[in-house]
Amino acid sequence: MADASADFSNLTLKQASDGVRAKRISPVELTEQCLERITTFNPKINAWITVMREKALDQARALAEEQRAGGVRGPLHGIPIGIKDSIDVAAVRTTAASAVYEYRFASDDAEVVRRLRAAGAVLIGKCNMHEFDAGASSAVSYWGPVRNPWNLERVAGGPSGGSAAAVAMANCFAALGTDTAGGIRIPAAYCGVVGLKPTFGRVSMRGIVPMAWSLDHCGPLARTVEDAAMVLQAIAGYDDQDIDSVDRAVPDYLSAIGAPVAQFRLGVPVEFFDHLDDDIAKAMDGALAVLQKMTKGTHEVGLPPLLHAQVNAEIIAAHENVRGVNGGVFEPSTARAFSASPDSAHAVDYIRGWRELELVRRTVDENVFRKQNVDLLIAPVARHMPPSIEMDLAPPPTPGTGRGNAAAPRKPDLESATRAFNGYGLPVITIPCGFSKDGLPIGMQIAGPHFAEAQVLALAHAYQEATEWRLRRPPLTADTKVPVLSKAAAEQTGS
């Protein structure tokens, strides 16, 4: 086994997996060190709601014993993985970062968790998030805001911000997140890690607290493209108890990692490249230059509009019986997001919107990829660098009084470059592609046709290996001081 002083924090999931299978590292050693890092860094980044310390150690010991008896379940055997706190783990609370669900304990594992257990992963804890996925910053949580490990004054992105921050700080080797309008990709970009939103229906959503059923996806956040592929391999597949699950064979994603990419034709959706922050525009220019050299090149493409494909009725239906459970209340901004009455979601409007969504999904492969002669799409993840937590939590103006944050800078729309891909239901990966002048990570999206995860992973891996962005680590140390929120900001979240 490893030397007692060995540091595993710089290992990728693949490297840790190789160490476990070669018996150089034990699942217990990996788990203990992740737990130590959680103890050190969670008071700073607030990435975890529930740490499953004893359960994780018991699981790691059992998996180590199983290996000694000659059994290894696969590449995830003994690997600590985090679970977003909207995803059920049996006998562990699933709060969705809300006081409403503070005492909600799941009776069964979500299907993705069941698959991770079967693959031998160690479930180390439940990650903080934006309450009920009702925002894109992860600053609004009953348990307090998730802080960006690259700059504790900034948001981590969301809603799966805790999952991204935990991976960035090596609290675990990968984590699951969910994505309704960018919930995996935005925090992955802001925290400098890889985030993968699979094709709609590729990964089961059963046992996951919903935001909007027609747009919800579950996928991995990890340090590298290869690591994300390893987790996707374990969780992908048909679930006959999930009505949106698609019965389609799952390819070997790890084999796809090394596939050639020289034949790929890349499309650049021009509508995502306007109004970019200067640092993001510069990073995307550099990334496109690298991609042009390793592929057949790029050309501009257009994407179909989603003008009427609204799912407000689904959001209302998913949360109509949530308010007031156990006497809990929503955080203020969540209450505002869920304040629409059922009358605002007319059945006729919803049905028309749903039909438009279905039509766009059925035709997007033909209209975008085949007719415009491209294999994959390239876009920035966000138009703007992460705002400060103070800005994100600034209270809105009080109607008719002029009080509030009327003079404050307008909050950026963090999902403007990501939400369309949820409507299309396409697979999209986010990878680091640069840094701002003040040292914050910048992310790039690579999207493909439905069920083209293999091609998406291949190009992402090739780009990752051609650059060095993945090698940088957050500057956060055990001595870094945590900024104190103003009273006004603290009142908008559970701080």
C-alpha positions in Angstrom: 0.0 0.0 0.0 1.0 3.7 -0.3 3.3 5.4 2.1 1.5 6.9 5.1 2.6 10.4 4.0 1.5 10.0 0.4 -0.6 12.8 -1.0 -3.3 11.7 -3.4 -4.8 15.1 -3.9 -3.2 15.7 -7.3 -4.2 12.3 -8.7 -6.9 12.1 -11.3 -9.7 9.5 -10.9 -8.0 7.4 -13.5 -4.7 7.5 -11.7 -6.3 6.7 -8.3 -8.2 3.8 -10.0 -5.0 2.4 -11.4 -3.4 2.7 -8.0 -6.2 0.8 -6.3 -6.3 -2.0 -8.9 -2.5 -2.3 -8.7 -2.9 -2.5 -4.9 -0.6 0.5 -4.4 -3.4 2.5 -2.8 -6.3 1.2 -0.7 -9.9 2.5 -0.9 -9.6 3.3 2.8 -6.5 5.5 2.2 -8.3 7.4 -0.5 -11.4 7.9 1.5 -9.6 9.0 4.7 -7.6 11.6 2.7 -10.7 13.0 1.0 -12.4 13.3 4.4 -9.3 15.1 5.8 -9.5 17.6 2.9 -13.2 18.1 3.5 -12.5 18.8 7.2 -9.8 21.4 6.1 -11.5 23.1 3.2 -15.3 22.8 3.7 -15.3 25.6 6.2 -14.0 27.8 3.4 -15.9 26.6 0.3 -19.0 25.2 1.9 -19.3 22.5 -0.7 -20.9 19.9 1.5 -24.2 19.6 3.3 -23.9 16.1 4.7 -20.6 14.3 5.0 -21.1 10.6 5.2 -18.0 9.9 7.1 -18.7 6.6 8.9 -20.8 5.2 6.0 -18.0 6.1 3.6 -15.3 4.5 5.7 -17.4 1.4 6.2 -18.0 1.2 2.5 -14.3 1.7 1.8 -13.3 -1.1 4.2 -15.8 -3.5 2.7 -14.5 -2.7 -0.8 -10.9 -3.2 0.3 -11.8 -6.6 1.8 -13.6 -7.5 -1.4 -10.5 -6.7 -3.4 -8.3 -8.8 -1.0 -10.7 -11.7 -1.7 -10.0 -11.3 -5.4 -12.9 -9.1 -6.5 -12.7 -5.7 -8.2 -15.9 -4.4 -9.6 -14.4 -2.0 -12.2 -12.6 1.3 -12.6 -14.6 3.0 -9.9 -13.9 0.4 -7.2 -12.9 2.2 -4.0 -13.1 5.7 -5.5 -14.7 8.4 -3.4 -17.4 10.3 -5.2 -19.7 13.1 -4.1 -23.5 13.3 -4.7 -25.4 16.5 -5.3 -27.9 17.0 -2.5 -30.9 16.7 -4.9 -30.0 13.1 -5.6 -31.4 10.5 -3.2 -29.1 8.2 -1.1 -30.9 5.7 1.0 -31.1 6.5 4.7 -29.4 9.9 4.1 -31.2 13.2 4.0 -31.8 14.8 0.6 -32.4 18.5 1.3 -32.1 20.2 -2.1 -30.4 22.9 0.0 -33.7 23.9 1.5 -35.1 24.2 5.0 -38.3 22.7 3.5 -36.5 19.4 3.1 -34.2 19.6 6.2 -35.5 16.4 7.6 -36.3 14.5 4.3 -34.6 11.1 4.4 -34.6 9.0 1.3 -35.9 5.4 1.6 -34.1 4.3 -1.6 -31.1 5.2 -3.7 -31.6 7.2 -6.9 -30.9 5.0 -9.9 -27.6 6.7 -10.6 -26.5 6.1 -7.0 -27.5 2.5 -7.2 -25.3 2.2 -10.3 -22.4 3.9 -8.6 -22.7 1.5 -5.7 -22.7 -1.5 -8.0 -19.6 -0.1 -9.7 -17.8 0.0 -6.3 -17.7 3.8 -5.8 -17.5 5.1 -2.3 -20.2 7.7 -1.6 -18.5 10.3 0.5 -21.3 12.9 1.0 -24.0 15.2 -0.3 -22.9 18.4 -2.0 -24.3 21.9 -1.5 -26.3 23.5 -4.3 -28.6 26.3 -5.3 -31.9 25.8 -3.4 -34.2 23.6 -5.5 -32.1 24.5 -8.6 -33.9 27.8 -8.7 -30.8 29.8 -9.7 -27.4 29.5 -11.3 -25.0 30.7 -8.6 -25.2 28.2 -5.7 -25.1 31.2 -3.4 -28.7 30.7 -2.3 -28.8 27.7 0.1 -30.3 27.1 3.5 -26.8 25.9 4.4 -25.1 29.1 3.2 -23.4 29.9 -0.2 -21.0 27.7 -2.0 -17.8 29.7 -2.5 -15.5 29.6 -5.5 -12.2 27.9 -4.5 -10.3 30.2 -6.9 -11.7 33.3 -5.2 -13.9 33.0 -2.1 -15.7 36.3 -2.8 -17.1 34.8 -6.1 -19.9 32.4 -6.8 -19.1 28.9 -7.7 -21.8 28.7 -10.3 -24.8 26.5 -10.1 -27.0 24.9 -9.3 -24.4 22.1 -8.9 -21.8 24.4 -7.3 -20.9 22.2 -4.4 -20.1 19.3 -6.7 -17.8 21.5 -8.8 -16.0 23.1 -5.8 -15.6 19.8 -4.1 -13.9 18.3 -7.2 -11.7 21.4 -7.7 -10.4 21.1 -4.1 -9.9 17.3 -4.3 -12.5 16.6 -1.7 -13.5 13.7 -4.0 -12.4 12.3 -7.3 -15.7 13.1 -9.1 -19.2 14.2 -8.2 -22.7 14.0 -9.7 -24.6 17.1 -10.6 -27.8 18.0 -12.4 -28.3 20.3 -15.3 -31.6 22.0 -16.2 -30.3 25.2 -17.9 -26.5 24.9 -17.3 -26.4 23.4 -13.8 -23.4 21.2 -14.4 -21.5 23.2 -17.0 -21.6 26.7 -15.3 -20.0 25.6 -12.0 -17.6 23.3 -13.9 -16.4 26.3 -15.9 -16.2 28.7 -12.9 -14.4 26.1 -10.7 -12.0 24.9 -13.5 -13.1 21.3 -13.8 -14.8 19.2 -16.4 -18.6 18.9 -16.5 -20.7 16.6 -18.8 -24.4 16.9 -19.5 -25.3 13.7 -21.4 -28.1 13.4 -24.0 -31.6 13.8 -22.6 -32.7 10.3 -21.5 -29.2 8.8 -21.5 -28.9 8.9 -17.7 -31.9 8.1 -15.4 -33.4 10.9 -13.4 -35.4 8.6 -11.1 -34.8 9.5 -7.4 -33.7 13.0 -8.2 -35.5 16.1 -7.0 -36.7 17.7 -10.2 -36.6 21.3 -11.4 -38.4 20.8 -14.8 -38.8 17.2 -16.1 -38.4 18.0 -19.8 -35.1 19.8 -19.3 -33.4 17.9 -16.4 -30.2 15.9 -16.9 -27.8 14.2 -14.6 -24.1 13.9 -15.2 -20.5 13.9 -13.8 -18.1 16.6 -12.8 -14.5 15.5 -12.6 -10.9 16.7 -13.0 -10.4 15.4 -16.5 -12.3 14.3 -19.6 -11.2 10.7 -19.0 -12.5 10.8 -15.4 -15.9 12.1 -16.6 -16.1 9.3 -19.1 -15.4 6.7 -16.4 -18.3 8.0 -14.3 -20.6 8.3 -17.3 -19.9 4.7 -18.2 -21.1 3.6 -14.8 -24.3 5.7 -14.6 -25.5 5.6 -18.3 -28.2 3.2 -19.5 -31.9 2.5 -19.7 -34.2 2.6 -16.7 -37.7 1.3 -17.5 -39.0 3.1 -14.4 -38.0 6.5 -15.8 -40.5 7.6 -18.5 -37.8 9.8 -20.2 -35.1 7.1 -20.2 -34.1 6.0 -23.7 -33.5 2.3 -24.4 -30.3 2.6 -26.4 -27.0 0.7 -26.2 -24.3 2.4 -24.2 -20.9 2.5 -26.1 -17.5 2.1 -24.5 -16.7 5.7 -23.6 -13.2 5.0 -22.5 -12.3 3.6 -25.8 -13.7 6.7 -27.5 -11.3 8.9 -25.5 -8.4 8.2 -27.9 -10.3 8.3 -31.1 -8.9 10.5 -33.9 -10.4 14.0 -34.3 -8.8 15.2 -37.5 -12.0 14.5 -39.4 -14.3 16.6 -37.3 -15.9 19.7 -38.7 -16.7 22.2 -36.1 -19.6 24.6 -36.0 -19.5 28.0 -34.1 -23.0 29.2 -33.1 -22.6 33.0 -33.5 -25.4 33.8 -31.2 -23.3 32.6 -28.2 -20.3 34.8 -29.0 -21.8 38.3 -28.5 -21.4 40.4 -25.4 -18.6 38.3 -24.0 -16.3 39.6 -21.3 -12.9 40.5 -22.8 -11.1 37.7 -20.9 -13.7 35.1 -22.1 -13.5 36.4 -25.7 -9.7 36.1 -25.7 -9.8 32.6 -24.2 -12.3 31.4 -26.8 -10.2 32.9 -29.6 -7.3 30.9 -28.3 -9.3 27.7 -27.9 -10.7 28.0 -31.5 -7.2 28.4 -32.8 -6.1 25.2 -31.2 -9.1 23.3 -32.4 -8.7 24.5 -35.9 -5.3 23.0 -36.1 -6.4 19.6 -34.8 -9.6 19.3 -36.9 -10.9 20.1 -40.4 -11.6 23.6 -39.1 -14.6 25.7 -38.0 -17.4 27.7 -39.6 -20.3 29.7 -38.4 -23.7 28.0 -37.9 -27.1 29.0 -36.7 -29.2 27.2 -34.1 -33.0 26.8 -34.1 -34.9 29.1 -31.7 -36.9 27.9 -28.7 -39.2 30.8 -28.6 -42.3 29.2 -27.1 -40.8 26.0 -25.6 -41.5 27.0 -22.0 -41.9 24.6 -19.1 -43.3 26.9 -16.4 -46.2 24.5 -15.8 -43.7 21.7 -15.1 -41.8 23.8 -12.5 -45.1 24.7 -10.8 -46.3 21.0 -10.9 -42.9 19.8 -9.5 -43.0 22.1 -6.5 -46.7 22.8 -5.8 -46.7 20.6 -2.7 -43.2 21.5 -1.5 -43.8 24.9 0.2 -44.2 24.6 4.0 -43.2 21.0 4.3 -42.0 20.4 7.9 -42.7 24.0 8.6 -39.7 25.1 6.5 -39.7 28.0 4.1 -37.9 28.8 0.9 -35.0 31.3 0.8 -36.2 34.7 -0.4 -35.0 34.4 -4.0 -36.4 30.9 -4.3 -39.8 32.1 -3.0 -39.8 34.7 -5.7 -38.8 32.2 -8.4 -41.6 29.9 -7.3 -44.2 32.6 -6.7 -46.1 32.2 -10.0 -49.6 31.0 -9.5 -50.9 27.9 -11.4 -53.0 30.3 -13.4 -49.8 31.6 -15.0 -49.2 28.2 -16.6 -52.1 27.7 -18.9 -52.6 24.2 -20.2 -52.8 25.4 -23.8 -49.5 27.4 -23.6 -47.8 24.4 -22.0 -49.0 21.9 -24.6 -48.0 24.2 -27.4 -44.6 24.8 -25.9 -44.1 21.1 -25.2 -44.9 20.2 -28.8 -42.4 22.8 -30.0 -39.7 21.4 -27.7 -40.4 17.9 -29.1 -40.2 19.1 -32.7 -37.0 21.0 -32.2 -35.4 17.9 -30.5 -36.5 15.6 -33.3 -35.1 17.9 -36.0 -32.0 19.5 -34.4 -29.6 16.8 -35.6 -30.8 17.2 -39.2 -31.1 21.0 -39.2 -27.9 21.8 -37.3 -25.4 19.0 -37.9 -26.3 17.5 -41.3 -27.6 20.4 -43.2 -24.9 22.8 -41.9 -22.2 20.2 -42.4 -20.7 20.0 -38.9 -20.0 17.2 -36.5 -19.7 19.2 -33.2 -20.4 22.6 -31.9 -18.1 25.0 -29.9 -19.3 27.7 -27.6 -18.4 29.5 -24.4 -20.0 28.3 -21.2 -20.7 31.8 -19.9 -20.6 35.3 -21.3 -19.4 36.7 -18.0 -16.9 35.9 -15.3 -18.5 34.8 -12.0 -20.0 37.6 -10.1 -19.3 38.2 -6.4 -21.5 36.5 -3.9 -22.5 39.9 -2.6 -23.7 41.0 -6.0 -25.7 37.7 -6.5 -27.3 38.0 -3.1 -28.1 41.8 -3.3 -31.8 42.2 -2.4 -34.0 43.3 -5.2 -35.6 46.8 -5.1 -38.7 47.1 -3.0 -41.6 48.0 -5.4 -42.8 51.5 -5.1 -40.2 52.6 -2.5 -37.0 53.0 -4.5 -35.2 51.0 -1.7 -33.2 47.9 -2.3 -30.4 47.4 -4.8 -31.8 49.7 -7.5 -28.4 51.3 -7.9 -26.5 48.0 -7.8 -24.9 46.6 -11.0 -27.4 44.4 -12.9 -26.8 40.7 -12.2 -25.6 38.8 -15.3 -27.7 36.1 -16.9 -25.3 33.1 -16.1 -27.3 30.6 -18.2 -27.6 32.6 -21.5 -25.1 30.4 -23.3 -26.1 27.0 -21.8 -29.9 26.7 -21.5 -30.6 26.2 -25.2 -28.7 22.8 -25.1 -31.1 21.6 -22.5 -33.9 22.4 -24.8 -32.2 20.6 -27.6 -31.4 17.7 -25.3 -27.9 17.4 -26.8 -24.8 16.0 -25.1 -22.4 18.8 -24.0 -19.1 18.8 -22.2 -17.4 21.7 -20.5 -13.6 21.9 -20.2 -11.2 24.6 -19.0 -9.9 26.7 -21.9 -8.1 29.6 -20.2 -8.0 32.0 -17.3 -8.9 35.6 -16.7 -6.3 38.2 -15.9 -7.2 37.9 -12.3 -6.7 34.1 -12.2 -10.3 32.8 -12.6 -11.0 29.7 -14.8 -12.8 30.0 -18.1 -14.7 27.1 -19.7 -15.6 26.0 -23.3 -18.6 23.9 -24.4 -18.4 21.1 -26.9 -21.8 19.8 -28.1 -22.7 17.0 -30.4 -25.8 15.3 -31.9 -28.0 13.2 -29.8 -26.1 10.2 -28.3 -22.8 11.5 -29.7 -21.1 11.5 -26.3 -18.2 9.4 -27.7 -17.3 12.1 -30.3 -17.8 14.9 -27.7 -15.5 13.1 -25.3 -12.9 12.4 -28.0 -12.5 16.1 -29.1 -12.6 17.3 -25.5 -9.8 14.9 -24.5 -7.7 15.9 -27.5 -8.0 19.5 -26.7 -7.3 18.9 -23.0 -4.1 17.0 -23.9 -3.0 19.8 -26.3 -3.2 22.4 -23.6 -2.2 22.8 -19.9 -5.2 24.5 -18.4 -6.2 21.3 -16.5 -2.9 21.3 -14.6 -3.7 24.5 -12.6 -5.0 24.2 -9.1 -6.9 26.7 -6.9 -4.7 28.9 -4.7 -6.8 28.2 -1.6 -4.9 27.1 1.5 -5.8 26.1 5.0 -4.9 29.6 6.1 -7.1 31.5 3.6 -9.6 33.8 5.4 -13.3 33.5 4.5 -14.9 36.8 3.6 -17.8 37.9 5.8 -21.1 38.5 4.0 -22.9 41.8 4.6 -26.1 41.7 6.6 -28.2 42.4 3.5 -26.6 39.5 1.6 -26.8 37.1 4.5 -30.5 37.7 4.8 -30.9 36.3 1.3 -29.4 32.9 2.1 -29.0 30.6 5.0 -26.0 32.4 6.5 
